[in-house]
Amino acid sequence: MSMHLEHVLIDLLNQSSNGSPGTLWIVDENLAPEQLQAVHPRADLCALTNRFEVGEALAARGLQCTVSDFVFDALPAQQFSRIVYRVSKERAIVHHCINESFRRLIPGGTLHLLGHKDDGIKTNGKNAEQVFRTTARLKKHGTAYSVTLLKPTTENPQWLDSKDYLQLRECSVGEWSFISKPGVFGWNKIDHGSELLAQEARKYLQATSDAGAVLDLGCGYGYLLLVTAELPFSRRVATDNNAAAVLAANANFQQKNLPVTVSLDDCGAHLQERFDVILCNPPFHQGFSTSSALAEKFLLQIRKLLNTNGVALVVVNQFIPIERVAAEYFSNITTLCHSDGFKVVALS
Ligand SMILES: C[S@@+](CC[C@H](N)C(=O)[O-])C[C@H]1O[C@@H](n2cnc3c(N)ncnc32)[C@H](O)[C@@H]1O
């Protein structure tokens, strides 16, 4: 997030609502710690996020926060005079949040959308005008934009297509079907990297009669454990930081009668057990460098969660220098295969 965007956001959040119903902050997944430190907790300010670690950081700062898959009904208050939202990347989430914001604002209340040109902020503003039936106020702040919409006293919204955002649904790729929803990573697809990882896991464990306990770190809708269901794991655990992913994964494991313990967590930080196998398609395919905090965090957690004789099978984009970075945390690093722009690496 740029300095400009951060300033506008913080200014809006720190304005008191002077006795009227309060401010709701819809928090995007990329919450910078410095941004959080500048926000002053107040009784009339609450936040809604779909990411576990964002919720933890907000709560640690003393802010009232609800972690859910953007389920506005789960908020402690149902009416707001101001809603502040740095738009998300996924259109279905943005549309859902704009529709829901309109429902929760009092007449005369304001929705503030923030973002950069590349975030589609101007299009989001135009679309929001359709719901609010008013002209939005667009303002440039350096490299950032804010769009302000005033809720009219008479309502005639033309709802945006949110793809029925909250609903889980049946999806299929070829013969294979699964449950998923927008908001989950590659929600209606099979990721090539994950496909390759599952294939390598089968090869790697084929001669094993007891593969022990397995963890899918960053499970999305649960693909990896679903397609390796035939492997002789004695226990299966899956975790993700995204509330939408946890909902979809749980629904899939239940439907397929596969006993899996699923948790909403930050890189499995609250897991108390250790695993013999960790399967991971980490979220750092782009912008990864040896100093990437996210990469370091995943590798550190993998090392912590692995049994002494355990193995982690990790798939990454072929250009990611994972072998070099992982050398700091693991003594055995073997590249099992290269294919389709991906590589699978065994770490122990
Ligand atoms: C590349 S996707 C892989 C998803 C799934 N394993 C698959 O094969 O389809 C990476 C996943 O990591 C999750 N993730 C990102 N940051 C995380 C964190 N701090 N803790 C746990 N999961 C995280 C994302 O929500 C996403 O579901």
The ligand as an SDF file (V2000), in Angstrom:
LIG
                    3D

 27 29  0  0  0  0  0  0  0  0999 V2000
   -1.0480  -21.3860   -3.9030 C   0  0  0  0  0  0  0  0  0  0  0  0
   -2.4370  -21.5450   -2.8340 S   0  0  0  0  0  0  0  0  0  0  0  0
   -2.5770  -23.3180   -2.6770 C   0  0  0  0  0  0  0  0  0  0  0  0
   -3.9580  -23.7690   -2.2620 C   0  0  0  0  0  0  0  0  0  0  0  0
   -4.2040  -25.2850   -2.2310 C   0  0  0  0  0  0  0  0  0  0  0  0
   -3.2110  -25.9870   -1.4480 N   0  0  0  0  0  0  0  0  0  0  0  0
   -4.3050  -25.8610   -3.6240 C   0  0  0  0  0  0  0  0  0  0  0  0
   -3.4870  -26.6980   -3.9190 O   0  0  0  0  0  0  0  0  0  0  0  0
   -5.2130  -25.5080   -4.3840 O   0  0  0  0  0  0  0  0  0  0  0  0
   -1.7770  -21.0020   -1.2900 C   0  0  0  0  0  0  0  0  0  0  0  0
   -2.7500  -21.0050   -0.1380 C   0  0  0  0  0  0  0  0  0  0  0  0
   -2.0540  -20.4910    1.0080 O   0  0  0  0  0  0  0  0  0  0  0  0
   -2.9730  -19.7430    1.7690 C   0  0  0  0  0  0  0  0  0  0  0  0
   -2.2290  -18.8390    2.6530 N   0  0  0  0  0  0  0  0  0  0  0  0
   -1.6960  -17.6230    2.3750 C   0  0  0  0  0  0  0  0  0  0  0  0
   -1.1270  -17.1020    3.4820 N   0  0  0  0  0  0  0  0  0  0  0  0
   -1.3120  -18.0080    4.4800 C   0  0  0  0  0  0  0  0  0  0  0  0
   -0.9880  -18.0390    5.8580 C   0  0  0  0  0  0  0  0  0  0  0  0
   -0.3320  -17.0360    6.4390 N   0  0  0  0  0  0  0  0  0  0  0  0
   -1.3460  -19.1320    6.5790 N   0  0  0  0  0  0  0  0  0  0  0  0
   -2.0180  -20.1660    5.9960 C   0  0  0  0  0  0  0  0  0  0  0  0
   -2.3750  -20.1690    4.6940 N   0  0  0  0  0  0  0  0  0  0  0  0
   -2.0180  -19.1160    3.9400 C   0  0  0  0  0  0  0  0  0  0  0  0
   -3.8300  -19.0420    0.7370 C   0  0  0  0  0  0  0  0  0  0  0  0
   -5.0640  -18.6160    1.2830 O   0  0  0  0  0  0  0  0  0  0  0  0
   -3.9780  -20.1440   -0.3200 C   0  0  0  0  0  0  0  0  0  0  0  0
   -5.1240  -20.9300   -0.0810 O   0  0  0  0  0  0  0  0  0  0  0  0
  1  2  1  0
  2  3  1  0
  2 10  1  0
  3  4  1  0
  4  5  1  0
  5  6  1  0
  5  7  1  0
  7  8  2  0
  7  9  1  0
 10 11  1  0
 11 12  1  0
 11 26  1  0
 12 13  1  0
 13 14  1  0
 13 24  1  0
 14 15  1  0
 14 23  1  0
 15 16  2  0
 16 17  1  0
 17 18  1  0
 17 23  2  0
 18 19  1  0
 18 20  2  0
 20 21  1  0
 21 22  2  0
 22 23  1  0
 24 25  1  0
 24 26  1  0
 26 27  1  0
M  CHG  2   2   1   9  -1
M  END
$$$$
